[in-house]
Amino acid sequence: MSEQKYVFFFGEEKGTLGERIKDVLGGKGAGLSQMMSAGFSVPPGFTISTDVCLLFYRSKGKLPEEYLREEQRQLEKLEKVMGKKLGDENDPLLVSVRSGAKFSMPGMMDTILNLGLNDASVAGLAARTGNERLAYDAFRRFIQMFGSVVLGVGKALFEEELLELKERKGVSQDTELDAKDLKELCTRFKEQIRREKGVEFPQDAREQLAAARDAVFRSWNNPRAVFYRKQHGIPDSLGTAVNVQAMVFGNMGATSGTGVGFTRNPSTGERKFYGEFLMNAQGEDVVAGIRTPRPVDELAGEMPEVYRELSDIVQKLEQYYKDMQDFEFTIQEGRLYILQTRTGKRTGSAAVKIAIDMQKEGLISKDEALLRVPPEALDQLLHRQIDRRQKFEVLARGLAASPGAASGAAVFTADAAVEWSREGKSVILVRNETNPDDIHGMHASEGILTSTGGMTSHAAVVARGMGKSCVAGCSAVKVNEKERSFTVGKTTVKEGDLITIDGSSGDVILGEVPTVEPKVSGEFAEFMGWADEVRRLKVRANADVPADAAQARAFGAEGIGLCRTEHMFFAEERLPVVQRMIMYAAEAKAAEREVQALASQLEKASGKEKERLEKQLSEAAERMREPMAIYKGALEELLPFQRSDFVGLFKEMEGFPVTIRTLDPPLHEFLPRREELMVELALLEERKAPSDEIESKKALLRRVNDLHEFNPMLGHRGCRLGIAFPEITEMQARAIFEAACQLAVEGKRVIPEVMIPLVGHVNEFVRQKEIVVRVAEETMARHKVKVDYLVGTMIEVPRAAITSDEIAREAQFFSFGTNDLTQMTFGFSRDDAGKFLPDYVESGVLEIDPFVTIDKKGVGGLTRWSVEKGRQARKDLKVGICGEHGGEPVTVNFCHEIGLDYVSCSPFRVPIARLSAAQAQLREAGVRESLTV
Amino acid sequence: MSEQKYVFFFGEEKGTLGERIKDVLGGKGAGLSQMMSAGFSVPPGFTISTDVCLLFYRSKGKLPEEYLREEQRQLEKLEKVMGKKLGDENDPLLVSVRSGAKFSMPGMMDTILNLGLNDASVAGLAARTGNERLAYDAFRRFIQMFGSVVLGVGKALFEEELLELKERKGVSQDTELDAKDLKELCTRFKEQIRREKGVEFPQDAREQLAAARDAVFRSWNNPRAVFYRKQHGIPDSLGTAVNVQAMVFGNMGATSGTGVGFTRNPSTGERKFYGEFLMNAQGEDVVAGIRTPRPVDELAGEMPEVYRELSDIVQKLEQYYKDMQDFEFTIQEGRLYILQTRTGKRTGSAAVKIAIDMQKEGLISKDEALLRVPPEALDQLLHRQIDRRQKFEVLARGLAASPGAASGAAVFTADAAVEWSREGKSVILVRNETNPDDIHGMHASEGILTSTGGMTSHAAVVARGMGKSCVAGCSAVKVNEKERSFTVGKTTVKEGDLITIDGSSGDVILGEVPTVEPKVSGEFAEFMGWADEVRRLKVRANADVPADAAQARAFGAEGIGLCRTEHMFFAEERLPVVQRMIMYAAEAKAAEREVQALASQLEKASGKEKERLEKQLSEAAERMREPMAIYKGALEELLPFQRSDFVGLFKEMEGFPVTIRTLDPPLHEFLPRREELMVELALLEERKAPSDEIESKKALLRRVNDLHEFNPMLGHRGCRLGIAFPEITEMQARAIFEAACQLAVEGKRVIPEVMIPLVGHVNEFVRQKEIVVRVAEETMARHKVKVDYLVGTMIEVPRAAITSDEIAREAQFFSFGTNDLTQMTFGFSRDDAGKFLPDYVESGVLEIDPFVTIDKKGVGGLTRWSVEKGRQARKDLKVGICGEHGGEPVTVNFCHEIGLDYVSCSPFRVPIARLSAAQAQLREAGVRESLTV
């Protein structure tokens, strides 16, 4: 061991360890050493390297003399630098002893503060600080810490002593104890140690240090640290370093003080030193809010030298870290120490401004600037926010389902939302859950609050699409729709009562809370321009109506990745037509099948059999006539509506692809609810209503019953509808291509991409494609115009992903419907998962909510497989994602990694997706994210 | 072309073509040639090889002279053999001209019969047969066929002529036309040809033959044949052969006749020539049932020579084909011809008997015998069957969901089923669908009929488990539970009306139909023994109660692969306890979470905050007390029930593994139905019932609402319950291990395998395993006994299959739950798929119902992947299947292929699975299934 260096004074390392610095000094030690080298005045100290930890275990806890001598030399150096001595009776040096492994293991290992205090030196500290209470408080804390960490006395014993003392003094707060009390406590604590462990609390400071060091080494192998390493894949063989650092005090009198600083304004991003300080105070005092801190500018008058030094440090910090820093400082008797510096938290708008400014200042490159802004932060620039400077009480917290804050009168039905808003009032729609019936009410509301449903529930998805604030799955809110109220615990909110929801945090607040309007600067556009230059992934929007498409274009969307045609079906004038279509579709098709079966039997029949069949056939044809006419008539009525919607969408997205999905949801979503009809019918019968009224209700219930499903998510929906009712697909294809041709004739460039939903078997796709292609060719021929179009499919059923090779031979594009793919891959109903998913995430069964961020191993594994197999079968297969994940940064990064062509998300998330896509590209190219020590 | 032979007289080939025989002669031609070679007297003829077809296309329809001379020589040979000449005026040779490609393309190409008739020869035929009507009927059919197939005249034109003639004669049946009428028809048909095509019907028989041959060649490329080949992957380049064969007539007088024969009795399998015949008749006469055929024995008296020849043929056929044959024969003027022979259809019991007998006779090996019995045929040996000799009318047809026939009074509720059966009456339970509430009624019934639900619906699964007959998803049956009746079209069946269902065919029949009791012979056991010697796959049963386990053992099950513990919860005395547990579980756990949260806040708090939290904590603890006590009390009550069930199961399965699945279904399955409660509450309110009654109903509804799910299949079920309510898993584990230890102490060998359902993420499994292992170890320690046990998981969620490597590192066995895996992989709810799945299968979107036979590419692909990944992670991973597929022969074969260790199925399917497993092994070993020509 003669050659090897085991202990490093901060700053002494100076690059000699090279890449191995963290291996040897641990993360914290490396940081302290580098800061010191960079010229920041951190409280001095030294790092005992990880090698010593290994040595400690090898030597069974008895470190060699040679090493101990080296440690002794470094300690003496520290005493010299600080001008104080450990354990000194008059002016003691106090140190902290902290663990610090290569990888951060927060809270897993032990720490000891105020080391160096004993019965004698505590008096010296009291004298130097002129604060006896402070000295004895520090001492009792040290004894407590040393007692439990080093000597293994149960913490509860110390707590009991403290409690007993307070009771005896008749006080409830620790702060109410005076210096005498604390002195007594020190005595009692030492007695506890004696009683419990049969040893004396060590008065010798060197002995204290050695014992603390060994305790930290031992804590490397305590059970929770071992468990943590196992969980995080950190090798047991690394060992921990130990940092011994001088403690500094800001409460040593008039020339001492403490404060926090930001190198720029963390709210606005303005380039100006910003911060707060208190003279003759400890850091806790700033945090505790007992005294009011002063703006850091005022320090210029108080201690001009120190202020100048601080301003200088601000420059240096930014030069060194190339980012805005949040740092703590302490002035001990006129001498400035930087205790800690870290990348400063900032608002979204500050993040953008700082990134742009730093690029212009030449501190960072454009690429680095792009990596500086967390994509989610952009939400703040796009949505109204709660003014967090105000005081308010949070009533309940749900899922932050769609960002932005909104206040308004609580209403409990979609119709009430419309009425109240017509009277000019802002409303928040509160429901157990929303469904497609509620769309008009959601449009009329400022925000939506639901008690059930997760991040991809109907309410959440639609609200995000509309850019409205939404708090979903707030289970503490018990809604009573009938009585038009909700309760949270003992609080009741009635219709008309004002509430505020914050869709960025999930908070539900009683009353109206002031909010801050979003501001989008010209610099923002410039910044987004940088992102667009970098990214490879295209970004499209999910938009169902022309207004959303326009919004999406304004946010930079390069096409529509998902237009849910059925959302157009809920408009007031259309719904009755849609209902008519649905009510008669099944009847018409059943009769048609009967007719076909009879006709084919008839072909082979002869004689009497033939006559009988002919009669049956004409009867069946008669039975088919009416429902078929109603069904087809309704489709004809819907055609112009759909066509004009598509004309609007194509116009807004001229020159960009528009992906239109054919009818997807189960048909009963469009019909009255079964259980309500059952209640209505029971009441009509009970009241002996006229029999025709009862019969018609019965007939309605029968049709609704016929469409009822136990698990609609896995039922008759998606392309299964289009296969059962090809006329619906045909009508939709006609609407799409008539709209496209009409605009193409006018010379406009339209690029429709027709998307078949819920395909699980290639044959399903083939049947639907045949219809689309036939209608497309017919329509183009009729209009004498050519339109570039594609026919592709959603990949949202696991089987489709598994058989992607077969499907890609037929489909021109894939779009991953990751909502459904997640539902089916996990077997989680997004509407019901609220019952267990939050607990799963909270208790660590799942690391993430897979409806928010893609589950890379499971759902993502299927997706990756699908892309590979699909492209093997069709080289130019276009692949995108249109699930709710498409605007989530981690997922966008994953989409980039697996080689998708585009992501599609709700309009308000388009900027987030653009930035995420740029970051994914930069990460791939290996651009350094930030300077980490 | 000089060297090549283009035309082959039947039997002339004699192995010269070797393996290429089907390439050259086509399937049909090869068969005819081989039969002739083997000495069977088939009507002679020759095959024009497929090479001529290619030549025909190459030469643009003009075949070379050299070829035509070869064909001419063969025709002359045929005339010589038959002693008749084509087109002869007195005794014409008639021939059939048929296509015959290498691969069968049924009905795709053209056929012409009775070729050789013309205005002159028809008279000769009339004279020879003494039947003018017959001759002219043959002639008009020939003209019609020739006209449409060769000359391209529309069929409808001939049909119209026929219709017009019948109208004119005032008759409705073709058979009412006499020889004169038919003669007139021939004239009119020829006129039609002249008018339509401007050509004369060719009188020259050689010309007819050439034209017919060319028409068959052309039909190789007709659109439906091309489409068929594309669909079935048959290369276009193969071409078709043409078979020209002498037509023989059994109606040429007293020494002519026709019949069908079986080499053994197809009903019983008895080794005795069995058949029927008619003298002076054509084959159609036997089929049409106008005359009653006579037992073939009687032919011995009639024509002893022929009978002897036939008996000889029976021997030869079995020697040649090594299987029971079903053959058609015709005697033309004393000369016997075999027209066709094929493997004879037989009943299940005949299949077993024949296989065993043939093995004993030395005709086939044991292995071949095993391959001779279709596994599904064993059902007939195990279940009561409808006596198909009886006449009855089928009212409707549903899915053949659980085999066997049953008759009884229709009842519409489970309670009614119990009442009626207590009175000693047989009942059939008729429901829209069944649910766990109905179990007692299903037990009391002979069979179950449902109008919705598929092959894996509740009714189907439970009925199969019970070995009861079930017809499911019979959508023609409209059930009105309230009025206790169902209708099919205009027929109404009321409570008490007798019906019969056949779960083997899906038939629903009005009234009682005689049935045949199953018979299981000693030979059957011997046969199953052969299967057991061969198979590698183990076969277990799905059984929930000791009686089922005993049944399963009797059928040869080697353990239990799935015990659904929740099925035990529905027993009369247990359900209220289960309901109590469920009602309070959620409330108790919610309160517990609150208590825990407060306790952890309290740890960090001090002062006033601490006091406040202490108060809150004691309130929350008070709130938790009652529901927690009720919840845990209910679990304690359930424990002895479960334990005694397991004791029973372990006893029945001593020495064999018993796989017990922890609680799986969504909890609301055990509660009253939500919509019914809503109706009840509305009525109580309408009737102004006492407010306490209303309030208690409301409270009940509230709890049921809390548990309500939109998609219960994807909701809070499976291990998600065990994670939310670990006390339930703990109780079940205690019951299992207390039962196991109790028996182990008595010296019995028990092998429990605890199975965690619906795992999607390895962490879910880990959490549940921890509980099971802890309880197991504690219990064994308490009983001072060691029990071999495993803890494993169902693989039924796609994500589990995808991440099988992670899961196998923790789980000791996998059991594929292919019902759920199919549901989620396809996104098909098994309860709702009845709305579209039958149409999917019928219209060919899917080839199979994936709930019946495993979908090899999708679900099977996942399964294969899972087995591979699982075994990579854990070499000795035990892998089985316990879905409904586990007893389906094709699936069992697949399970063998992918290397599973065992299959598990309902007890009544165990013999089927045993045989299927043996067949899979034999196929893998390349044992020839049967002789095909």
Interface residues (C-beta under 8 A of the other chain):
Chain A: S172 Q173 D174 S606 G607 K608 E611 R674 E675 M678 V679 A682 L683 E686 R687 E709 F710 N711 P712 M713 L714 G715 H716 R720 I723 A724 L758 G760 H761 N763 E764 R767 E796 V797 P798 R799 I802 T803 E806 D820 Q823 M824 T825 F826 G827 F828 S829 D831 D832 A833 K835 F836 D839 Y840 G844 V845 L846 D855 K857 G858 V859 G861 L862
Chain B: S172 Q173 D174 S606 G607 K608 E611 R674 E675 M678 V679 A682 L683 E686 R687 E709 F710 N711 P712 M713 L714 G715 H716 G718 R720 I723 A724 L758 G760 H761 N763 E764 R767 E796 V797 P798 R799 I802 T803 E806 D820 Q823 M824 T825 F826 G827 F828 S829 D831 D832 A833 K835 F836 D839 Y840 G844 V845 L846 D855 K857 G858 V859 G861 L862
